[in-house]
């Protein structure tokens, strides 16, 4: 078990013990003093001999007063330093439980003449202070709900803005990608057109070279025919009688 759980269970056991002790005192189980529930702490301090039964009967309320003092101080500190409603002075409405606790504690000190009246008045004042504190707690809870609503709306607005910005970025990215694709297509078309032009030029060059070669072949053929004709003519001339001696 961790420390907070130990503290919680210790408080629960103490509360159960005080509850049982209060029942025993109020129903006179094991207690015989006629002053039980009729005198306060003043009798415990001044009585001689010491009356331990009265002390035991006052312990539940005394420990309750100490616990109320502690929690009143904690609540007062919360209302002064951490409350959603900011107060300009430490003397704010969160001080009311401490005032009620002081009244309840003072009511437990009187003797038999005033104990019954003032102890009940002190408890009544404490209950009123707690009810007044509940009003402050409700106001604080309402402020917390309003703040939570505002933060939730702000978070939704922020999420919406982020979503719109992401959609805008996606559209920009898609547009840039489309532009890049179009530019690539144009570049590919230009390159393809350049290749077609180069291919056509190569074809023209091939045709020109073929024509030149054909012309050279034709000229060569003509020259060979002329040479053959000249040789044949020379042979014919030499064959004519009397012409070869000349």
Backbone bond lengths (Angstrom), bond angles and torsions (degrees), N, CA, C in turn:
res aa  C-N    CA-C-N  psi(-1)  N-CA   C-N-CA  omega(-1)  CA-C   N-CA-C  phi
1 X - - - 1.463 - - 1.524 109.78 -
2 X 1.331 115.76 139.79 1.445 119.30 178.14 1.525 110.05 -86.14
3 X 1.346 114.78 171.05 1.462 119.96 -173.63 1.538 113.29 -62.20
4 X 1.335 120.90 -47.03 1.487 119.05 179.35 1.524 113.02 -57.25
5 X 1.337 116.92 -40.19 1.468 118.57 -179.41 1.527 111.03 -66.68
6 X 1.335 116.51 -36.39 1.463 119.83 177.36 1.528 110.86 -63.62
7 X 1.333 116.25 -42.19 1.469 120.19 179.10 1.527 110.71 -63.44
8 X 1.325 116.38 -43.24 1.470 120.21 -179.26 1.523 110.95 -61.42
9 X 1.326 116.70 -46.70 1.458 119.22 -179.21 1.530 111.83 -69.42
10 X 1.329 116.76 -30.50 1.470 119.53 176.36 1.524 110.60 -65.38
11 X 1.347 116.12 -41.96 1.467 119.96 178.34 1.528 110.26 -65.06
12 X 1.312 117.10 -39.86 1.468 119.90 179.11 1.532 111.60 -64.19
13 X 1.315 116.96 -42.31 1.464 120.05 179.39 1.527 111.02 -66.44
14 X 1.344 116.26 -39.51 1.464 119.37 177.41 1.523 111.17 -63.85
15 X 1.334 116.80 -41.95 1.461 120.22 178.06 1.532 110.86 -63.10
16 X 1.322 116.84 -40.89 1.465 119.56 177.68 1.530 111.22 -64.01
17 X 1.331 116.73 -40.91 1.455 120.83 179.16 1.528 111.28 -63.26
18 X 1.347 116.12 -43.87 1.466 119.54 179.32 1.526 111.03 -66.64
19 X 1.329 116.99 -35.32 1.471 120.05 177.95 1.530 110.43 -63.91
20 X 1.312 115.91 -45.76 1.474 119.36 179.12 1.523 110.78 -64.34
21 X 1.355 116.82 -40.36 1.455 120.54 179.19 1.526 111.11 -63.61
22 X 1.325 117.17 -40.09 1.457 120.93 177.47 1.519 112.02 -62.88
23 X 1.322 116.68 -40.14 1.464 119.54 176.96 1.528 111.65 -63.73
24 X 1.323 116.18 -42.36 1.467 119.20 -179.95 1.521 111.95 -63.82
25 X 1.350 115.98 -38.82 1.472 119.90 -179.01 1.519 110.31 -70.20
26 X 1.305 116.80 -45.29 1.469 119.24 -175.33 1.525 112.75 -70.60
27 X 1.322 117.54 -27.18 1.460 120.45 178.67 1.529 112.29 -101.42
28 X 1.355 116.33 11.89 1.461 122.36 175.92 1.536 112.87 53.42
29 X 1.280 115.73 43.60 1.465 121.71 177.78 1.532 107.50 -94.15
30 X 1.329 116.23 104.55 1.462 120.48 -178.95 1.515 113.95 86.00
31 X 1.336 118.30 0.53 1.462 122.37 179.64 1.543 108.61 -121.51
32 X 1.326 115.08 137.64 1.476 120.10 -175.22 1.522 113.38 -121.55
33 X 1.330 118.99 -5.73 1.467 121.11 -176.17 1.527 110.21 -69.72
34 X 1.338 118.17 132.91 1.476 120.58 179.33 1.529 112.85 -74.72
35 X 1.349 118.60 -9.09 1.460 121.32 -176.81 1.519 113.63 -93.83
36 X 1.313 117.08 3.85 1.476 119.38 -178.74 1.527 110.38 -64.09
37 X 1.338 116.26 126.75 1.457 121.37 -179.93 1.504 114.31 78.81
38 X 1.357 117.88 6.32 1.459 120.62 -178.14 1.519 112.98 -119.54
39 X 1.319 118.08 -13.98 1.460 122.04 -179.61 1.530 108.46 -131.17
40 X 1.364 112.81 158.67 1.452 118.99 -179.07 1.512 112.12 -109.21
41 X 1.359 113.95 -157.38 1.457 120.55 -175.04 1.533 112.55 -67.15
42 X 1.299 116.59 -22.08 1.475 118.40 178.41 1.526 110.94 -63.16
43 X 1.299 117.19 -36.89 1.461 121.35 177.43 1.544 110.40 -67.29
44 X 1.314 116.96 -38.63 1.464 119.97 178.67 1.522 110.68 -62.96
45 X 1.330 116.92 -38.62 1.470 121.13 -177.46 1.524 110.96 -73.98
46 X 1.316 117.97 -38.71 1.470 121.19 -171.22 1.522 114.06 -99.90
47 X 1.306 119.45 -14.72 1.479 121.35 -174.24 1.524 110.40 -71.39
48 X 1.285 115.77 137.82 1.458 123.68 173.73 1.528 108.15 -135.67
49 X 1.296 120.12 120.67 1.478 126.21 3.12 1.526 112.16 -73.72
50 X 1.335 114.99 167.81 1.469 121.48 -176.83 1.528 110.08 -64.89
51 X 1.325 115.76 129.74 1.463 121.90 -177.61 1.534 108.34 -102.25
52 X 1.324 116.99 96.81 1.468 120.93 -175.69 1.527 111.16 -73.35
53 X 1.359 117.25 -25.94 1.460 119.15 179.60 1.532 111.49 -66.12
54 X 1.333 115.74 -39.39 1.477 118.85 175.46 1.522 109.96 -65.17
55 X 1.343 116.97 -39.63 1.470 120.35 177.51 1.521 111.25 -60.04
56 X 1.330 116.76 -46.23 1.468 119.92 179.68 1.521 110.80 -64.27
57 X 1.328 116.90 -37.17 1.463 119.59 -179.90 1.524 112.55 -67.95
58 X 1.350 116.89 -26.90 1.472 121.06 179.89 1.522 112.80 -89.56
59 X 1.335 117.91 -11.51 1.472 120.57 -177.43 1.529 113.60 -60.70
60 X 1.340 120.01 -46.44 1.471 117.78 -179.86 1.523 113.06 -56.10
61 X 1.343 116.59 -45.77 1.466 118.77 -179.50 1.524 111.45 -70.66
62 X 1.335 117.30 -33.88 1.466 119.85 178.21 1.511 112.00 -65.65
63 X 1.341 116.03 -45.81 1.471 119.02 177.95 1.525 110.74 -65.62
64 X 1.326 116.07 -34.97 1.465 119.95 175.90 1.519 110.86 -62.09
65 X 1.339 117.02 -40.84 1.472 120.48 178.22 1.524 111.50 -64.56
66 X 1.332 117.32 -40.22 1.470 119.95 177.19 1.532 111.70 -63.07
67 X 1.349 115.75 -44.30 1.461 118.51 177.00 1.518 112.79 -63.10
68 X 1.327 116.25 -38.56 1.473 119.62 177.85 1.514 111.43 -66.34
69 X 1.338 117.43 -36.45 1.463 120.24 175.34 1.532 110.45 -60.35
70 X 1.309 116.31 -46.42 1.467 120.21 -178.58 1.530 111.13 -61.79
71 X 1.322 116.48 -51.56 1.459 119.53 -177.93 1.527 111.85 -67.37
72 X 1.334 117.87 -30.47 1.461 120.35 176.99 1.523 110.74 -66.35
73 X 1.338 115.81 -41.06 1.468 119.46 177.41 1.526 111.38 -65.56
74 X 1.327 116.60 -39.88 1.473 120.08 178.46 1.527 110.55 -63.89
75 X 1.335 116.64 -44.27 1.460 120.03 178.94 1.522 111.64 -66.10
76 X 1.325 116.59 -39.16 1.469 120.30 178.48 1.533 109.98 -63.26
77 X 1.309 116.58 -41.72 1.465 119.71 178.22 1.527 110.95 -65.20
78 X 1.320 115.96 -40.71 1.466 118.74 177.59 1.525 111.37 -61.51
79 X 1.354 115.96 -47.23 1.463 118.92 -178.99 1.511 113.10 -64.66
80 X 1.338 117.21 -28.63 1.461 120.06 -178.98 1.521 112.45 -82.96
81 X 1.346 117.76 -36.25 1.462 120.55 -171.82 1.526 114.24 -108.70
82 X 1.333 118.68 -29.87 1.464 120.37 -169.61 1.513 114.66 -124.75
83 X 1.313 118.03 1.85 1.458 119.58 -177.61 1.523 110.96 -68.86
84 X 1.340 116.24 150.83 1.457 120.45 176.34 1.526 111.22 -67.14
85 X 1.337 115.65 -32.61 1.462 120.29 175.60 1.524 108.32 -90.30
86 X 1.303 116.55 116.02 1.461 121.64 -176.02 1.529 109.17 -81.33
87 X 1.336 116.04 130.31 1.464 122.09 178.24 1.522 109.30 -110.70
88 X 1.299 115.27 144.59 1.463 120.54 -175.46 1.519 113.55 -82.51
89 X 1.315 117.52 -11.66 1.464 120.77 -175.22 1.519 109.71 -139.89
90 X 1.332 118.18 149.10 1.476 119.94 173.75 1.524 113.18 -61.83
91 X 1.339 116.87 -23.41 1.470 120.55 178.04 1.524 108.57 -83.70
92 X 1.316 114.92 73.00 1.463 121.97 -177.24 1.531 109.26 -113.03
93 X 1.331 118.37 175.67 1.477 120.25 -177.78 1.529 114.52 -59.32
94 X 1.310 118.16 -19.52 1.463 120.08 178.66 1.532 111.76 -72.22
95 X 1.309 116.66 -6.23 1.463 121.47 177.17 1.532 111.77 -78.86
96 X 1.331 117.13 -14.14 1.462 120.64 -171.94 1.534 113.97 -60.07
97 X 1.354 121.84 -40.17 1.474 118.77 178.90 1.525 112.95 -62.65
98 X 1.333 116.67 -33.54 1.455 118.92 178.18 1.528 110.46 -66.85
99 X 1.316 115.91 -38.93 1.462 119.98 176.77 1.535 110.47 -64.01
100 X 1.339 117.14 -43.86 1.454 120.70 178.26 1.525 112.41 -64.87
101 X 1.342 117.25 -37.86 1.463 120.95 177.98 1.524 111.02 -65.04
102 X 1.334 116.46 -40.50 1.465 119.97 177.37 1.535 110.36 -62.16
103 X 1.341 116.77 -41.99 1.466 119.75 178.09 1.519 111.85 -63.35
104 X 1.340 117.44 -41.69 1.454 120.71 179.55 1.529 110.78 -66.78
105 X 1.333 116.99 -38.03 1.473 120.12 179.86 1.522 111.35 -68.02
106 X 1.321 115.40 -42.57 1.471 118.85 178.62 1.528 110.96 -63.09
107 X 1.314 117.61 -36.62 1.464 120.96 179.69 1.514 113.65 -65.48
108 X 1.345 117.40 -17.39 1.464 120.64 179.33 1.533 113.21 -88.47
109 X 1.328 118.34 1.11 1.467 120.40 -173.79 1.530 114.07 -97.70
110 X 1.279 119.74 -14.90 1.476 120.91 -170.68 1.527 112.14 -79.40
111 X 1.320 112.48 164.51 1.461 119.75 179.41 1.514 111.55 -81.94
112 X 1.330 114.01 -165.54 1.459 119.80 -174.16 1.521 112.84 -66.80
113 X 1.333 118.25 -23.75 1.465 120.14 -176.51 1.522 112.12 -71.00
114 X 1.321 117.46 -35.15 1.474 120.55 -174.39 1.529 113.42 -122.95
115 X 1.305 117.37 -1.54 1.488 119.01 -171.63 1.523 112.03 -62.36
116 X 1.322 118.26 -49.06 1.461 120.45 -175.38 1.527 111.61 -60.30
117 X 1.319 116.16 -43.36 1.465 119.82 -178.10 1.520 111.38 -71.01
118 X 1.354 116.05 -52.70 1.466 119.46 -172.75 1.527 112.42 -72.44
119 X 1.329 117.68 -30.95 1.473 118.10 176.45 1.522 110.89 -65.67
120 X 1.313 116.80 -40.59 1.469 119.84 177.58 1.527 111.60 -69.77
121 X 1.343 116.50 -37.06 1.477 119.32 175.62 1.519 110.38 -63.23
122 X 1.339 117.33 -41.92 1.469 120.44 178.50 1.519 111.99 -61.98
123 X 1.335 116.76 -41.68 1.468 119.93 177.57 1.526 110.52 -65.29
124 X 1.332 116.56 -38.78 1.466 120.27 178.24 1.529 110.81 -63.84
125 X 1.336 116.50 -43.65 1.478 119.85 178.30 1.526 110.60 -61.78
126 X 1.322 116.13 -39.94 1.473 119.36 178.58 1.527 111.04 -63.65
127 X 1.329 116.98 -43.14 1.466 120.08 178.82 1.528 111.46 -62.53
128 X 1.351 116.80 -40.65 1.470 119.88 177.87 1.526 110.64 -63.25
129 X 1.351 116.30 -41.70 1.471 119.42 179.09 1.529 111.27 -63.72
130 X 1.341 116.62 -36.16 1.468 119.66 177.82 1.525 110.46 -66.93
131 X 1.347 116.55 -40.57 1.469 119.59 177.34 1.525 110.84 -63.91
132 X 1.324 116.42 -38.41 1.458 119.83 177.23 1.529 110.34 -65.72
133 X 1.332 115.77 -35.91 1.464 119.62 176.71 1.526 111.52 -66.68
134 X 1.341 116.49 -35.15 1.458 119.75 179.15 1.524 110.80 -61.03
135 X 1.335 116.64 -36.25 1.471 120.15 176.93 1.527 110.19 -60.81
136 X 1.342 116.58 -43.64 1.466 120.32 178.70 1.529 111.51 -66.12
137 X 1.329 115.62 -37.36 1.467 119.10 177.96 1.525 110.27 -64.70
138 X 1.335 117.40 -41.19 1.463 120.49 177.29 1.524 111.49 -61.73
139 X 1.341 116.43 -42.46 1.470 119.67 177.17 1.529 110.95 -61.93
140 X 1.327 115.03 -40.60 1.464 118.71 -180.00 1.530 110.99 -66.67
141 X 1.329 115.83 -39.26 1.464 119.53 178.16 1.527 111.13 -65.89
142 X 1.343 116.61 -39.83 1.463 119.70 177.25 1.532 110.84 -62.82
143 X 1.334 115.95 -40.99 1.470 119.25 177.26 1.519 110.85 -64.42
144 X 1.345 116.05 -38.95 1.465 119.51 178.11 1.526 110.91 -64.41
145 X 1.351 116.85 -40.35 1.462 120.26 178.48 1.529 110.26 -65.21
146 X 1.331 117.08 -42.51 1.461 120.08 177.54 1.523 111.52 -61.73
147 X 1.329 115.82 -43.11 1.459 119.07 178.13 1.529 111.11 -64.34
148 X 1.331 115.26 -40.75 1.465 118.88 178.03 1.517 111.41 -63.69
149 X 1.330 116.37 -41.10 1.469 120.20 177.45 1.519 111.15 -62.86
150 X 1.334 115.95 -43.57 1.465 119.62 178.70 1.529 111.39 -62.70
151 X 1.331 116.11 -44.62 1.461 119.28 179.98 1.526 111.25 -64.87
152 X 1.346 115.74 -37.44 1.462 119.54 178.42 1.531 110.28 -65.54
153 X 1.353 116.36 -44.10 1.462 119.40 178.30 1.529 110.77 -64.76
154 X 1.321 115.84 -40.61 1.465 119.40 178.49 1.527 110.96 -64.04
155 X 1.328 116.05 -38.89 1.462 119.80 179.13 1.527 110.47 -66.36
156 X 1.349 116.71 -40.20 1.459 119.44 177.18 1.528 110.88 -64.58
157 X 1.348 115.67 -42.65 1.466 118.93 178.30 1.521 110.97 -62.73
158 X 1.313 115.68 -42.56 1.460 119.53 179.05 1.526 111.04 -64.22
159 X 1.343 116.08 -41.59 1.461 119.65 178.27 1.520 110.61 -63.46
160 X 1.354 116.15 -39.50 1.457 119.79 178.49 1.522 111.01 -64.64
161 X 1.343 116.15 -43.15 1.456 119.81 178.53 1.525 111.02 -63.45
162 X 1.317 115.65 -41.78 1.466 119.19 178.45 1.519 110.61 -63.77
163 X 1.344 116.59 -40.37 1.458 120.12 179.03 1.520 110.79 -64.36
164 X 1.365 116.69 -44.05 1.468 119.78 177.60 1.526 110.91 -61.85
165 X 1.330 115.46 -41.14 1.469 118.24 -179.91 1.520 110.82 -65.55
166 X 1.344 117.33 -39.54 1.451 120.33 177.52 1.523 111.23 -65.02
167 X 1.348 116.43 -40.77 1.460 119.15 176.92 1.521 110.89 -63.38
168 X 1.344 116.66 -41.48 1.460 120.02 177.79 1.527 110.93 -62.26
169 X 1.343 116.43 -42.84 1.460 120.29 178.37 1.528 110.59 -63.76
170 X 1.352 116.37 -39.06 1.460 119.67 178.72 1.531 110.77 -65.13
171 X 1.343 116.20 -41.98 1.461 119.29 177.55 1.522 111.13 -62.96
172 X 1.338 116.28 -43.03 1.462 119.80 177.31 1.517 110.65 -60.44
173 X 1.324 116.45 -42.66 1.457 120.43 -179.89 1.525 110.70 -65.33
174 X 1.362 116.30 -42.31 1.462 119.47 178.35 1.521 110.85 -63.26
175 X 1.362 115.95 -40.73 1.462 119.62 178.66 1.514 111.18 -63.32
176 X 1.330 116.12 -43.86 1.460 119.25 178.18 1.516 111.58 -63.25
177 X 1.347 116.24 -39.62 1.460 118.77 177.96 1.525 111.01 -64.74
178 X 1.347 116.92 -40.70 1.464 119.75 177.58 1.522 110.97 -63.02
179 X 1.344 115.78 -42.03 1.457 119.00 177.64 1.516 111.66 -62.21
180 X 1.332 115.67 -40.16 1.471 119.07 178.35 1.520 110.48 -64.89
181 X 1.362 117.22 -40.57 1.459 120.40 179.07 1.525 110.67 -63.82
182 X 1.347 115.91 -44.37 1.472 119.63 179.28 1.521 110.54 -62.82
183 X 1.344 116.45 -42.59 1.464 119.65 178.53 1.533 111.13 -62.95
184 X 1.338 116.51 -39.92 1.468 119.97 177.31 1.525 111.06 -63.94
185 X 1.352 115.68 -41.09 1.463 118.53 178.79 1.529 111.42 -64.07
186 X 1.342 116.27 -41.76 1.467 119.15 178.23 1.521 111.00 -64.28
187 X 1.334 115.03 -42.73 1.458 118.65 179.34 1.523 111.28 -63.92
188 X 1.336 116.34 -40.40 1.465 119.92 178.42 1.523 111.22 -66.01
189 X 1.357 115.58 -39.04 1.466 118.89 177.41 1.523 111.04 -64.84
190 X 1.363 114.80 -40.59 1.472 117.72 178.73 1.524 111.19 -64.90
191 X 1.321 115.33 -41.99 1.471 119.01 178.13 1.513 110.37 -64.13
192 X 1.344 117.35 -41.97 1.459 121.26 178.59 1.528 110.52 -63.02
193 X 1.340 116.50 -41.80 1.465 120.43 177.70 1.516 110.86 -63.12
194 X 1.348 115.61 -40.75 1.469 119.07 177.05 1.516 111.45 -63.55
195 X 1.330 116.95 -38.36 1.466 120.29 177.67 1.515 110.50 -65.55
196 X 1.367 115.70 -40.08 1.471 118.14 178.44 1.525 111.07 -63.25
197 X 1.324 116.35 -41.36 1.476 120.02 178.81 1.526 110.42 -63.36
198 X 1.327 115.83 -42.59 1.459 119.39 179.83 1.522 110.98 -65.41
199 X 1.361 115.14 -37.98 1.465 118.32 177.71 1.517 110.80 -64.89
200 X 1.363 116.54 -43.47 1.472 119.97 177.73 1.517 111.19 -61.74
201 X 1.314 117.01 -39.74 1.466 120.50 178.83 1.516 111.26 -64.21
202 X 1.340 114.49 -40.50 1.469 118.35 177.68 1.517 110.70 -63.37
203 X 1.361 115.98 -39.64 1.466 118.57 178.27 1.524 110.86 -63.49
204 X 1.333 116.00 -43.12 1.471 119.32 179.20 1.533 110.63 -61.59
205 X 1.345 114.73 -43.74 1.466 118.97 179.41 1.523 110.37 -62.17
206 X 1.338 115.76 -39.95 1.459 118.80 178.62 1.523 111.03 -63.53
207 X 1.351 116.05 -42.90 1.468 119.23 178.40 1.531 111.13 -62.58
208 X 1.332 116.60 -43.08 1.470 119.79 179.72 1.524 110.48 -62.44
209 X 1.328 115.28 -45.48 1.466 118.20 179.82 1.525 110.91 -62.86
210 X 1.350 114.92 -39.51 1.465 117.87 178.55 1.520 111.24 -63.86
211 X 1.341 117.45 -41.43 1.462 120.80 179.00 1.524 111.46 -64.35
212 X 1.341 116.33 -41.79 1.464 120.20 178.55 1.522 110.82 -63.15
213 X 1.319 116.37 -43.44 1.464 119.19 179.09 1.524 111.19 -64.24
214 X 1.360 115.86 -39.27 1.455 118.72 177.82 1.521 110.91 -64.14
215 X 1.318 116.47 -39.24 1.474 120.08 178.84 1.516 110.39 -65.37
216 X 1.343 116.47 -41.03 1.472 119.59 177.79 1.513 110.50 -63.67
217 X 1.311 116.09 -40.51 1.457 119.20 179.18 1.516 110.87 -65.10
218 X 1.333 116.07 -39.40 1.465 119.59 179.16 1.525 111.37 -65.70
219 X 1.334 115.91 -40.78 1.469 120.01 178.54 1.525 110.23 -65.08
220 X 1.336 114.62 -44.29 1.462 118.45 178.05 1.534 110.62 -59.71
221 X 1.342 115.03 -41.79 1.461 119.22 179.65 1.524 110.95 -62.39
222 X 1.329 116.34 -42.60 1.466 120.50 179.12 1.522 110.18 -62.78
223 X 1.349 115.68 -44.53 1.471 118.72 179.84 1.519 110.71 -61.51
224 X 1.317 116.48 -42.07 1.462 119.33 -179.44 1.522 110.43 -65.12
225 X 1.352 115.95 -39.82 1.465 118.43 177.91 1.515 111.54 -64.70
226 X 1.342 115.69 -38.97 1.482 119.09 178.36 1.509 110.53 -64.16
227 X 1.336 115.45 -43.79 1.476 119.01 179.91 1.518 110.35 -64.45
228 X 1.334 116.79 -42.54 1.449 119.47 178.56 1.528 110.24 -63.25
229 X 1.332 116.09 -41.17 1.461 118.99 178.85 1.519 111.60 -63.95
230 X 1.336 115.51 -39.89 1.474 119.51 178.97 1.512 110.34 -64.50
231 X 1.341 116.89 -42.20 1.446 119.75 178.70 1.520 111.53 -64.04
232 X 1.314 116.79 -42.86 1.457 119.77 178.38 1.523 111.04 -63.09
233 X 1.320 116.57 -40.45 1.479 120.16 178.78 1.511 110.60 -63.27
234 X 1.331 116.61 -40.16 1.470 120.13 179.54 1.502 110.59 -65.36
235 X 1.316 117.35 -40.91 1.454 120.36 178.73 1.519 110.96 -64.49
236 X 1.332 116.35 -39.29 1.470 119.60 179.32 1.523 110.24 -66.12
237 X 1.312 116.21 -41.77 1.476 119.92 -179.84 1.515 110.71 -63.62
238 X 1.328 115.02 -42.08 1.473 118.62 179.57 1.526 111.10 -67.42
239 X 1.272 116.20 -27.57 1.463 119.97 -178.85 1.529 111.79 -74.51
240 X 1.320 119.55 -25.39 1.480 122.27 -179.27 1.506 108.68 -66.24
241 X 1.336 117.69 129.11 1.477 120.81 -178.65 1.513 111.69 -65.32
242 X 1.303 114.62 138.25 1.461 121.82 177.88 1.472 113.28 82.01
243 X 1.317 119.01 -12.98 1.468 119.90 -177.57 1.493 110.30 -91.45
244 X 1.329 115.36 -22.11 1.469 116.80 -176.88 1.517 110.84 -77.31
245 X 1.430 118.96 -27.50 1.455 119.84 179.67 1.476 113.00 -70.59
246 X 1.294 116.37 -32.06 1.450 120.47 175.41 1.458 109.72 -62.11
